[in-house]
Amino acid sequence: MDDWLRVRVAHASLVAEGVREFVLEPLGEARLRTWRAGAHVRLRAQTMLGQPAERRYSLVASAQGMQGCAIAVHRAHDHGVAANLHDCVKPGDTLAISQPSNDFAQHQGPQRAVLIAGGIGITPILPMAYEMSAAGRDFELHYAARSYGAMAYRAEAEALRPGAVHLYLGDERQRLDIRQLVARLLGDEHVYVWGPPSMIDEVRDAADKAALPSRQVHFESFGQRVAVGDRSFAVELRRSGRTLA
Ligand SMILES: Cc1cc2nc3c(=O)[nH]c(=O)nc-3n(C[C@H](O)[C@H](O)[C@H](O)COP(=O)(O)OP(=O)(O)OC[C@H]3O[C@@H](n4cnc5c(N)ncnc54)[C@H](O)[C@@H]3O)c2cc1C
């Protein structure tokens, strides 16, 4: 299987509302290569509709470092791979993952880092904070989520450097003001953002306006933009049942 490993699900548990963590152990002789913060693996599984599919998941670290292989999966909707991993995959099952790759590695200089995570975006951002903490580097972490209960790894984030971590809860109307955050930067910081496309757009836009060089803005998104073409469409609000056109 070249770059692919067979892994056994050693442990699976809910770490926040709608987020399930899977600890994966390679089977046989194969070993996961050493990885750095920001790395992800590709995982082969099925959608809830039974279609084989491949999805990417960031590797989750512990405070002890980038050891082992764990992923945290947010159940985005009822039909995809994430739903299948939540509802059907159990300890003892076998999955296939790729060796880690990293398109989101950190800069190596002494400059300060501003880490921004939206929802499940905490999975690659927290290992970055661990690495920076261990190296004695200066950073601040801004973590926004729907609610306290939906914040995966909240306790771990809160236990990081005192004063460096800021949490924003949507249900308490605590808004992360990205424009203000970026506008107050001195200009040599590196900004890392991992979240939905709208959050990334906001950071890039704010960085443009603050004349922060693009090489200092690092981003990756777990979401996909949906192309609807140049035509109007209606959305149905699931909870209220209202339709907006
Ligand atoms: C580098 C990288 C790292 C990532 N890391 C993580 C991570 O750590 N944790 C994590 O949870 N995710 C992560 N993701 C996202 C992850 O790869 C999957 O995209 C995510 O789990 C959703 O996959 P899915 O198959 O459940 O749904 P999708 O891929 O969104 O959808 C599957 C199918 O369902 C359809 N569909 C989509 N939305 C709906 C809907 N509302 N109702 C009905 N049908 C719908 C789609 O059209 C598609 O056919 C990462 C992505 C990248 C690129």
The ligand as a Tripos MOL2 file, in Angstrom:
@<TRIPOS>MOLECULE
LIG
   53    58     1     0     0
SMALL
NO_CHARGES

@<TRIPOS>ATOM
      1 C1         -5.8830   19.4030    5.6250 C.3       1 LIG1
      2 C2         -7.2410   19.0870    6.2010 C.ar      1 LIG1
      3 C3         -7.3500   18.6960    7.5300 C.ar      1 LIG1
      4 C4         -8.6090   18.4080    8.0850 C.ar      1 LIG1
      5 N1         -8.6840   18.0890    9.4280 N.ar      1 LIG1
      6 C5         -9.8890   17.8310    9.9770 C.ar      1 LIG1
      7 C6         -9.9960   17.5080   11.3730 C.ar      1 LIG1
      8 O1         -9.0090   17.4720   12.1140 O.2       1 LIG1
      9 N2        -11.2400   17.2150   11.8590 N.ar      1 LIG1
     10 C7        -12.3780   17.2560   11.0650 C.ar      1 LIG1
     11 O2        -13.4730   16.9820   11.5610 O.2       1 LIG1
     12 N3        -12.2860   17.5780    9.7540 N.ar      1 LIG1
     13 C8        -11.0880   17.8410    9.1970 C.ar      1 LIG1
     14 N4        -11.0060   18.1350    7.8520 N.ar      1 LIG1
     15 C9        -12.2350   18.0240    7.0360 C.3       1 LIG1
     16 C10       -12.4470   16.5380    6.6250 C.3       1 LIG1
     17 O3        -11.4310   16.1800    5.6960 O.3       1 LIG1
     18 C11       -13.8080   16.2670    5.9780 C.3       1 LIG1
     19 O4        -13.9740   17.1890    4.9240 O.3       1 LIG1
     20 C12       -14.9470   16.3840    6.9690 C.3       1 LIG1
     21 O5        -14.8390   15.3640    7.9710 O.3       1 LIG1
     22 C13       -16.3010   16.2480    6.2660 C.3       1 LIG1
     23 O6        -16.3120   15.0630    5.5310 O.3       1 LIG1
     24 P1        -17.6770   14.3110    5.2430 P.3       1 LIG1
     25 O7        -17.4030   13.2000    4.3120 O.co2     1 LIG1
     26 O8        -18.3680   13.9930    6.5410 O.co2     1 LIG1
     27 O9        -18.5880   15.3870    4.5610 O.3       1 LIG1
     28 P2        -18.4400   16.1030    3.1220 P.3       1 LIG1
     29 O10       -17.2010   15.7440    2.4580 O.co2     1 LIG1
     30 O11       -18.7150   17.5330    3.3700 O.co2     1 LIG1
     31 O12       -19.6240   15.6370    2.3530 O.3       1 LIG1
     32 C14       -19.7910   14.3130    1.8860 C.3       1 LIG1
     33 C15       -20.9720   14.2730    0.9520 C.3       1 LIG1
     34 O13       -22.1480   14.7880    1.5830 O.3       1 LIG1
     35 C16       -22.6830   15.8970    0.8550 C.3       1 LIG1
     36 N5        -23.0950   16.9130    1.8490 N.ar      1 LIG1
     37 C17       -22.3360   17.8940    2.3370 C.ar      1 LIG1
     38 N6        -23.0090   18.6170    3.2360 N.ar      1 LIG1
     39 C18       -24.2610   18.0770    3.2910 C.ar      1 LIG1
     40 C19       -25.4180   18.3420    4.0490 C.ar      1 LIG1
     41 N7        -25.4760   19.3230    4.9480 N.pl3     1 LIG1
     42 N8        -26.5020   17.5590    3.8580 N.ar      1 LIG1
     43 C20       -26.4690   16.5750    2.9670 C.ar      1 LIG1
     44 N9        -25.4000   16.2480    2.2350 N.ar      1 LIG1
     45 C21       -24.3100   16.9830    2.3950 C.ar      1 LIG1
     46 C22       -21.5590   16.3860   -0.0110 C.3       1 LIG1
     47 O14       -22.0760   16.9430   -1.1960 O.3       1 LIG1
     48 C23       -20.7640   15.1220   -0.2670 C.3       1 LIG1
     49 O15       -21.2580   14.4210   -1.3620 O.3       1 LIG1
     50 C24        -9.7740   18.4650    7.2890 C.ar      1 LIG1
     51 C25        -9.6690   18.8400    5.9410 C.ar      1 LIG1
     52 C26        -8.4320   19.1660    5.4140 C.ar      1 LIG1
     53 C27        -8.3610   19.5860    3.9700 C.3       1 LIG1
@<TRIPOS>BOND
     1     1     2 1
     2     2     3 ar
     3     2    52 ar
     4     3     4 ar
     5     4     5 ar
     6     4    50 ar
     7     5     6 ar
     8     6     7 ar
     9     6    13 1
    10     7     8 2
    11     7     9 ar
    12     9    10 ar
    13    10    11 2
    14    10    12 ar
    15    12    13 ar
    16    13    14 ar
    17    14    15 1
    18    14    50 ar
    19    15    16 1
    20    16    17 1
    21    16    18 1
    22    18    19 1
    23    18    20 1
    24    20    21 1
    25    20    22 1
    26    22    23 1
    27    23    24 1
    28    24    25 2
    29    24    26 1
    30    24    27 1
    31    27    28 1
    32    28    29 2
    33    28    30 1
    34    28    31 1
    35    31    32 1
    36    32    33 1
    37    33    34 1
    38    33    48 1
    39    34    35 1
    40    35    36 1
    41    35    46 1
    42    36    37 ar
    43    36    45 ar
    44    37    38 ar
    45    38    39 ar
    46    39    40 ar
    47    39    45 ar
    48    40    41 1
    49    40    42 ar
    50    42    43 ar
    51    43    44 ar
    52    44    45 ar
    53    46    47 1
    54    46    48 1
    55    48    49 1
    56    50    51 ar
    57    51    52 ar
    58    52    53 1
@<TRIPOS>SUBSTRUCTURE
     1 LIG1         1 GROUP 0 **** ****
